[in-house]
Every structure is written in structure tokens, then in C-alpha cells.
Amino acid sequence: MKTNISENSPKVNSVFQVVLMNVNIQLGALNIGYVLSYLTLSIDTLFDNLGITKEEKTSSLSLINGILPLGCVVGVIIGYFLKRKFTNKQCIHIADLIGLSSLLAVIANTNVVIVFRFFLGVANGISSLIMPVYVKSLCPEKYYYQISMILGYGVNTGLAIGQLMGIGYIKYHGVTSNWWRIVFLFPAIIFIIRSTVIYFFYNYDSPEQSLQRNDIEKAKYVIMKIYKEEYVEGQLDRYRQIAQNEQFKTQNSFLHIFQKKNLIGLQVGVISMFVQIWCGSFAVFYYSAQIFEQLSGGDLVLKTIYTICIGLFSAVAQFTTIPMLPRLGQKYILIIGSILMGAINITIAILSNYQSDTILFLIFVFLVLLIMVFAATLSPVCWGIVPQLNDSDGTFFTMDLRWIFQAILIFSFPYIVQGVNISGAFYIFGGIDLFYTIYCGFFILDSRGKTGTQILEMYFQKYSKFLVLPQTETNP
């Protein structure tokens, strides 16, 4: 018999502090989103300052865009090994320190920009691995379902900020402009804020990691900061069990994630991240300035307005997920999102075969709708579902593949467009979205009103031997 979540969940000292703590941990998501979009309106001024010619534009654009997710791939791998030696908190500080090197990307030299965008990618890669694992450790299960999606909201907000920064190019553009340097400084500010807040206000190591180091007092201190006194011993026992499980995993091969009992969670995570990248939205984010160049007839102000609209509507749309989540659950949000995005992508593909002012405006409208649906569905839910169904090793594997998928898209998109034109590209995205609709219908389960443990119980019952059911927390 299922009991009410609120009745049996451990009570926290302050919900506001729990939310604030986890929001700060996931502040790095702003940078993950920001770096996707801040080049869209920067690229012409940047190329002017770097002396890149029109003939070199396509290859240079792919390289400067693509080097960042390659850095993320390396960053996730580095983060995996860092996590074996350092605590989650320390890994966040290391990521932020590496991210500060991106300050040197303001030097007007092509090789310097490429190198330090790579280091920015490394910082974001470490961050993308550690953030969900750190949140999963510190966040009370009662709130994890909603708080885990903050990462997706942060990415969307970062995308919007990156595009809003393009306003400055209306006045400050061309070879004499320094606005691009201001735009490039933003990620360093986020890294500084996050590490500063953690150091001075939420200087918490994950309790299970403290217990693995036999530092019971430190573990208990963090638990007492989060939970009410009467629940502290019960939570300490739960973290002891988590620490034992983590210790057992470190003694086993990484290949345990490919065992049958783990494959369903891994499969859902990998496919969800692949579709999140190849659903069509990321191509629009990366190349919106180039797409809107045609739509605006080369008018800089109009192109800027088009691009900013994408960011603003995306930022607003993401908040519709909050009331939708308890009513629909992850499964139906993903089904609705993927089928709508599939239909919109195919519509854009069809419209792209025609040329008129009306058609161009309709394409813009459908691009805005595409980004809004993405921001409200696939973006936040896919980020949350990966750590929910996987352990830290499975999350590492999935996140690394995510950045590989993104690097492939960025490097290949200009050439896909050259080969099958923009229409063919959106047909591909639409087909992927519709495939995911079918996949969600068969493999992702309805999670409405369930805690993380209850969701795993559902998968365990459905797929029997294909998921390991973690220890259920006990309350005093």
C-alpha cells in the first residue's frame, strides 16, 4: 500500500535554503546554456577582429563552435577521475577554477580563442557531471523530482542571456568593437559567484563521501544543516548505506553499467540525451544568426530582434513545466514535447522549399514555437531523468555521450545543410523527434506523484531484472 510522500518524508529545516543551495550548485547550467548562444550574434564581429575571411567562415565557425563540446567530452572524463579522489564540492571548485581561464579568450587571436574555449568546455564538462550527482546527494528525496530539473531551466536561461547580450552589437559591431570581449567575460562571472557562495554559505561535502573518509562528524554536520533534529540519525544511517554501496562500486569494474540489471536506466538516459541534442533546437541555437541572416535580408537590427525573441520566448516557456509536472509526469511531457517538435520540424522543412516574405515570417514563427516546446519539455525533463535512473557511473557515461552527440551536430550541421539543404536537415530532426515519441510510449513509465525511490520501484517491477533497486531510506 502506497503512503503519502509528505507524511513519511523527513522534514527539512528550511525548504528555501534547500532550494537555494541546490540552485547555486546548478548555477553552472547558466554557462552550459550561455556558451551555446553567445556566439550567434558575436560571430561577425569576432571574425572581423580575428581577420577571418568569408571563404574561411564555414570551417572557422564549425571549429570555434565545435571545440567547446569537445572540451566538454574531455571535461566529463576528467571529472570522473577527479570524483574518485576529491569530494563533489571540491570538484565544483576545480571546475570553476579551470573555467576562469576562459578570461583569456578575450585576446583577439584565433588560436587563443580556440584554446580557451576548449578550457571553458572542460570546465562545463566537469560541471555537467558533478552537478546532478552533487544535487542527488544533498537534495531530500521529497524535493528531488522538481529540483533536478533546475539544471534544464538554468540551461534555457543561459541560452536567453547569451542571445540578449547580442543587443550590444546593434551599436558596437565591426572591427573596432570591444563588445564581444564583454560577452566573453560572462562565464567567468558565473564561476566566481558559484564557488564564492559555496565557500561562504553552503560549504557542504556530500555526507556519503565524508563517511567514506570516516569523518562522521562532518557528515552529521551537513545532515543537521538540512534536516530537522529528529531525522538526523535516520538520514545518517541512509548515507552510511549509500557510502557502502559507493565503496562496493569502486571495487568493481566500470563495466558494471552495461550489466543487464542497469541497461534500462542507461538506455533511457542515452537515448533521451541523443534526442535532446538532435531534436532540432540546438541547431537553431548555434546557427540562429546565420538562419536569421536570410530571414532578415541582412538587416542587423532585424536579425538581432529575431535572435533575442528566440531567447526570451524560450526563457518564458520553460516555466510552464512547473505546473505541468505533477499533472502529466515525465513520460507524457516527453511524449507531448517530442510529437509537437516533430510536427514543427517537418512544417519548417516543407516551408523552407518556398521563398516569400510571408513564408520567411512563418518559418520564424515556427522556429520560436520549436524552441518554446523544447524549453518546456525535452530540455528540463531529459536533464532530470538521467541521474534519476542511473548511478554516478551511468550518469558519467551518459553525460560524456551527450557532449559527443553535440560535437557531432555542431561539426556536421553546416555540411548537412550544404548536402541536403536546410529543408533536409529539419526533416532529419523531425524524424528523430517522432521516433522518440514512440520510444517514450514503450519504455518510459508514468511517474506522476512519485518520489525517486518509487519511480525506480516502478521500473524494477516493469523490467524485473533490468534495474537495481537502491536501498529505500528509513525514517526515524
Disulfide bonds with the S-S distance in Angstrom:
none
